[in-house]
Amino acid sequence: MSQEVLVAEIRGLRERLPGITDAAVAAVDGLLVAADTAAEVDPESLAALAAASLGLARRTAAVSGRGPLRRTVTYCGGGYAVVYAVGETALLAVLGDEGLDLARLHLEAGALIERLDDLLRGRAT
């Protein structure tokens, strides 16, 4: 698995959806795998915080008995922070401004998450 391929995948998402400002792929332990972020966003910190957010959301999903976690969304004054589970061992973090269409992001992210999972597991063609 090449980091450049992962960056190309997340950059493609950013280019297709207006409003996405930053994106990163990380392991669930917070280790950064790949990032496409602006200079003012520290990708290592984004990865670590996204992992913490995912862990809390997964635990909440488990305790509530609502099924496996798909994503967690944080609504901020100037936009959104969305963390998607990528299999059991990775995550996709997406930051967006107020113009981000969350419904479209969720639709686009589904196929991307499958591709990322395949790439991370070495199943991509």
Residue pairs with C-beta under 8 A, 6 or more apart in sequence:
1 119
1 120
1 122
1 124
3 33
3 34
5 119
5 124
6 25
6 33
6 34
6 116
6 119
6 120
7 34
7 35
7 36
9 112
9 115
9 116
9 119
10 23
10 24
10 25
10 34
10 35
10 36
10 92
10 112
11 23
11 36
13 20
13 23
13 94
13 108
13 109
13 112
14 20
14 21
14 22
14 23
14 36
16 108
17 96
17 100
17 101
17 104
17 105
17 108
18 99
18 100
18 101
19 79
19 96
19 97
19 98
19 99
19 100
19 101
20 94
20 95
20 96
20 100
20 105
21 38
21 41
21 79
21 95
21 96
21 97
22 35
22 36
22 37
22 38
22 41
22 46
22 93
22 94
22 95
23 35
23 36
23 37
23 92
23 93
23 94
23 95
24 32
24 33
24 34
24 35
24 36
24 37
24 43
24 46
24 47
24 50
24 92
24 93
25 32
25 33
25 34
25 35
25 86
25 90
25 91
25 92
25 93
25 116
25 120
26 32
26 33
26 46
26 47
26 48
26 50
26 51
26 90
26 91
26 93
27 33
27 47
27 51
27 89
27 90
27 91
28 51
28 54
28 55
28 88
28 89
28 90
28 91
29 51
30 47
30 48
30 49
30 50
30 51
30 52
31 47
32 43
32 44
32 46
32 47
33 47
33 90
33 120
35 43
35 46
35 47
37 43
37 46
37 95
41 95
46 93
46 95
47 93
50 81
50 83
50 91
50 93
51 91
53 72
53 74
53 81
53 83
54 69
54 72
54 83
54 85
54 91
56 72
57 69
57 72
57 83
58 69
58 85
60 69
61 67
61 68
61 69
68 85
69 85
70 84
70 85
71 82
71 83
71 84
71 85
71 106
71 109
72 82
72 83
73 80
73 81
73 82
73 102
74 80
74 81
74 82
78 97
78 98
79 95
79 96
79 97
79 98
79 100
80 94
80 95
80 96
80 100
80 102
81 93
81 94
81 95
82 93
82 94
82 95
82 96
82 102
82 105
82 109
83 91
83 92
83 93
83 94
84 91
84 92
84 93
84 94
84 109
84 113
85 91
85 113
86 92
86 113
86 116
86 117
86 120
87 117
87 120
87 121
89 120
90 116
90 117
90 120
92 109
92 112
92 113
92 116
94 105
94 109
96 102
96 105
115 124
118 124
